[in-house]
Amino acid sequence: MKRIFLLIFAAVFTAALGFGQELKFDGYVNSGLGLWTSNRKDSNGDTEKPQIMVYGVDSERYIGRFRLNGAYTNEDNTAGASFRLQVQGQGASSAYPNAPSLAFGYGWLKLLDMITIKAGLVDDSTWATADVIFNDDQSEGAGVLVKVTPIEGLDFGVGGYAASYASGSNNNFLDMSLPSQVEYKDAKWTVNAAYTMEKLFRIMVSGRTKNTTGGDAANTEPSQALAELRLLMVDNLTAVIVGRVITLDDFGDNGQMQFFETVGYKIGDLAFGLNAAQYMKNKPSGSTTKDDISLRFNPWVSYAFIDGKIVPRLDAVYFMGGDQNKQNYHRRGFTDPNFDKDTYVLNVRPSLKINVDSRTSLEIGDAFYYSKQGKNADSVTTNVFYADITVKF
């Protein structure tokens, strides 16, 4: 399998680079500082002292990010290549935690004006979900993707991948522990379809096989099916619902059904919305799981002053059966559900964004967390006051 992938990859890149056209670049830098405080106890039972951390609000880690994108297309727009280099808090390997990493890099060919073949570290957002919480990027990993667009608005895709990682997500880096050669049954195979009727709706369905291309058993990705519906008929309205069923091959004992909703509306300078998720787990007889449902709600509101240069915002999150992710403090930084109603976290996040120009912004905010992880557990409060800058180029 690895040999097949390499041959196709080499052929696509050779064709892509055989034509002359300019190579375009873009990217951004995001970083700042945060003051972290908590009543959490250390190993000696003492309250942990306040800490200063490098903080990037967009980087989804408690450190910043540098990103460089490159794209090349031939004169006929029938072949090209794209790549992304990235440096951030968690890098390519534990030995070099901040080393530059190839987040994605692939060549592509377009045949008969309707078939696109991508090979390499593939990134493709055609079937990405538009919800805020799940935000599945469908970028797949290292392998080959074939996309067919028979008519405008209709896209089919079939992919095979020997290494799986989220190349299109924000925190994307190439993990050196990923396998480069796997058995046929352990590879990641995907089937996707999407149809968009302009100004009315978009519908997407996707399926993935169970695979062990994440590096080890702990990173095995379960078999799953996705479906998404977006409403496009109302101006200034964002309305997305995503359904996900996981562990299809063992659904009776370990399956889950998950639903994600993103609703937002803008009236002039006022914007508000709700991001929500419901996780439902099968509970076989003899299971020690206390509950079979976890719930997450995230209402938010913002207002733009002075032609959008000053934007205050307030987010709140309540997650029953979850907790904050201790490694990051961004707006989606929470753990997977544990299906325990006595476990929950409340997050309140006021912020102020100052847009210096269309490419430069400063955000100042405060992320407060109140967490209780069990009926008899002590509550934990954590607070991060931060300021960071984003510069695009």
N, C-alpha and C positions, 0 to 999 in steps of 0.2 A: 504493500500500500504506500509506504513511504517513497518507494522508487517511482511509482506512478505519479504521486503528488509532485515530486521534484521535477519530473520530465515535463509535466504540464506547466508547472511554475516557470521553468526555464524557457519554455516555448513562448509563453505569454509575455514575459519580461523582454525577451529578445525582439519580439515583434513590436512591443511598445516603444523600445528605445531605438528602433531602427528608423524612426521618422523625426524630422527636425521641428521643434517648436519650443517656445519658452517654458521654463520651469518657474512656477509661481510659488511664493512663500507667504505664510501668515502665521500668527501665533499670539501668545500673551504671557505675561508674568503676573502672578498673584501671590502676595505674601504680606505679612504684618506681624503684630504682636498681640498676645492675649494674656490676661492676668487670671490664673486659675486658683480658685479657693474651694474648699470642701470640708465637711465634718467627717469625712471618711477616716477610718483608723488605719495606721500602718501596722507592720508586723509586730511592733512592740506595744500596740494598744494605744498609741498616742495619736492625737488628731494631726493629720498631715498639714504641713506648712504651706502657705501660699507659694505659687510657682509662676514664673514667667515662661511662656512658651512661644515658639515661632508659630504663627497662626495664619492660615489662608482660608477664608470663608468659602471660597469656591472649590478648593482642592480636596475637600472631604477627608482631610487628614489634619492633624494639628501641626502642619508645616506647610510651606508654600509650594508652588508649582511653576515650572518653566515649560512651555510647550512650543514646538515648532512643527508646522505642517508644510508639506510640499506636494505639489500636484503638477503633472506633466501630461499634455495631450498632443497628439500629432495633428497635422493640418487638416486632415479629413475627419477628425473626431471619431476615428474608428479604433484607436488604441491609445493607451496611456499608462500612467503609474501614479500611485499616491503613497505617501508615508507620513508618519508622525513620530518625532523624537520627543521624549519627555523626561524631565527630572523632577522628582518630588520626594516626599518624606519616606516612602517605602519603595525602594528601587528594584533593580533587576534581580538581585540576590541578596541573601543575608550577609555575604562577604563584602558586598559593595552596596550598602543600603541606599546611597544617594547617587548611584551611577546613572548616566543617561541610558534610557531604554527605548527600544523600538516598539512603540505601542501597536502600530500596524505598518505594513509595507506590502503592497501587492501590485501586480500588473493586471491590466484588463484589455480585452478585445471585444469589439462589437461586430457581429455578423448578421447580414441580411436585414439590418436596421431593426431587429427585434430580439436578438439573442446577445446577451452580455456574459462573458466568462471572466471571473476574477480568480486569481491564484496567488497564494502566498499567505501572509498574515492578513486575512481578509477582514475588511470593515465594510458594512453595507447597512444603511438605515432604512431601506425600503419597507421592511416589516417591523420596524421599531414601534413600540407602544408609546403613546403620547401622555400617559398618566404620570403623576409626579412620584408616587410611592414605589411602585414596582419598577417602572421605567426600564423595561426590557429592551436591550439594544440590538439583539439578534445578530451581533457582529461575528459570532461563532468562533473564530480562532484561525489556526494554521491548516489550510487545505484548499479546496476548490468550491466555488459557488457558481452555478449556472442559473441565470435569470432570463426569463422569457416574457416579453411584453407584446402580445399579439395585437392589442388595440390600446389606445391611449387610456390610461387609468386602470388597466388590468395588468397585474404582475404576478407571475408564478416563479418559484425558486426551488432548487434542489441543491443541497450542499453535503459534502463529506469532509470531515476534519479529523486529523490525527492528533491535534492538540487543541484544547478548548480553553479560551479565556475571553474576558470581556474587553475586546480591543476598542470598542466604541464607547465605553463608559468613561466617566471622568477620571477615575483612579485606574488607569490602564498602564500596565507595565508588563514586559515579557519576563515571566518567571522561568528561570533557567532549569527548574526542576520538572517542567512540563515534559511529557514523553514526546519523542520524535518519531516513534514507530510503535504501533499497537496492532493487535489482532483485529480482524474485520468486525467481529462482534462487539469489540470494545470501543470502536471509533464512534464519533458523533455524526449522526445522519439527520438531516432536517428536510422538511417539506413545508413550503410557505405559499400563501396566496393572499392577495389583497385587491380590492376594487374600490376606486374612488369616483363618485359621481359629484362633479364640481358643484359647490354651493348647496349640496344636499347632505351627503353622508360619505363615510369611509368605513369599510368593513374589512377585517383581516382575520385569517385563521393560520395557525402554525402548529407543527408537530415536531418533536425531537425524541430520538431514541435514548434509552439509558446508555450512559457511556462513562468510561473511566479515564478520560483524557485530561483530567484536571491534575494529574501528578501522583495521586495516591488514593487509597480507599476513602479517606475522609473527604476528598474533593469529588467523589463520584456524583455526576449530575443525573437526577432521576428522569425517567421517561415522563413526558408531559405534553399537554395540548393547551393552546392559547386561543382566545378569540377576543377581538376588540371591535367596538363600535364608537365612531366619532360623529357627532352632529356638526354639520357645516352650514346650516341654513340660516343661522341668526348671527348678524354682525356683532362683534365684540363679545361673543359668548364662546367659552371653551367648555365642551361637554364630552367627556370620555369615560367609557366603562370597559374594563378588562376582566375577563374570566380566565382562570387558570386551574387546571387539574393536574396534579403531580403524582408520581409513582403509579403510573397506569398498570405496570406489570405486577404490582402487589397492592392494588387499591383497597381491597377488602380489609387488610390489616394496617397498612401504613399510608394510605392515600390521603390527600388533602384537596379541598376545593377552596379557592381563594378568589376574592372579588376586590377590584380596585376602582375607585371613582375619583375623577377630577372634574370639578365644576368651578368656573370662574367667569366673572362678568365685569365689564368696564363701562362706567358712565362718566364721560368726560375725563376728569383727572382722578376720579375715585375708582379703585379696583378692589374686588373682594372675591373670596371663593372658599371652597372646602375640598380638601383631599382626604379620602377615607379608604379604609381597607377592612375586610372581614376575612378571617382565616378559620376554616372549619375542618376538623380532623376526625377521621373514623376512629372509634374507640372500641376495639375488640374486647371480648370478655377476658377478664384477668388483667387488663391493662392497669397500670398504676397512675396513668394520666388522670388528673382531677377533673378536667373539663375538656370539652371538644371544640371550643370557640375562643378566639382572641379578636379584639376590636381595636381599631386605631382611627383617630379623628384629628384633623389638622385644619381648623378654620384660620383665615388670615385676611388682613385688610391693609391697603396702602393708599396714599394720596400723593399726587405729584404737584409740587409748587414750582413757580418760576419756570414755566415751560419745561418741566421735567428735570430740572437741575437738582432739586431737593426732594427726596422721596422718603418720608417716614413709613415704616411698616411694622405691623404687629402680627406675630405668629403664635399660636398655641397648639400644643399636641397633648392628647391623652391616649395612652397605649395600655390597654388592659391585656396582660399576658406578655409584656415585653419590657425592655429596659433600654437606656441609652447605650450607644456603642462607646466604650471607654477610650477608644482610639481616635474618635473624631467627634466634632461638635457642630457639624453642618446641619442644614435643615432636614436632611433625610437620615441623619446619623443615629439609627436605632437598631437593635438586635432583631433576629428572627423571633417569631412568637413562640412562647413555651406552654401556652394553653393552661395557664394557672390564673384564676381570677383573683387570687391573693397577691399576685405580682403585677405591678403597674408602675408607670412613670408619667409624670406631668412636666411638660416643658413650656416655658413662656419665654418669648424671644422678641423684645423690641429692638428696632434697628433704624438707622438713618443713613441713607445712601446719598452721596454728593457726586453728581455727574459733572466732572470738570469739562469734558467734551464727549464726543460720541465714542471715544476709545479709552478714556481714562476715568476712573471712579474711585472714590474713597467710601468705605462702609465702616460705621461705628455702631456697635451693638452690644447686647448683653444676653447671654444664653443661660437661663436658670433651669435647673432640673431638680425635681423632687421624686425620689425613687423608693419603692418598698418592694423587696424581693422575697415575699413569703409572709404568711399570717403572723408569725412570731418574730420576724426579722426587724431590726432597727431601720428606721428610715434614713436615707442618705440624701443630703442636699449638695449640689455642685453648681458652681457659678463660673462663667467665663466672660469677662469683659474684654472686648477685642476691638482692634482697629486694623484695617488692612487696605491695600491698594491693588487695583487691577489695571494693567496697562496692556492694551492690544496693539498689535503692529501688523 
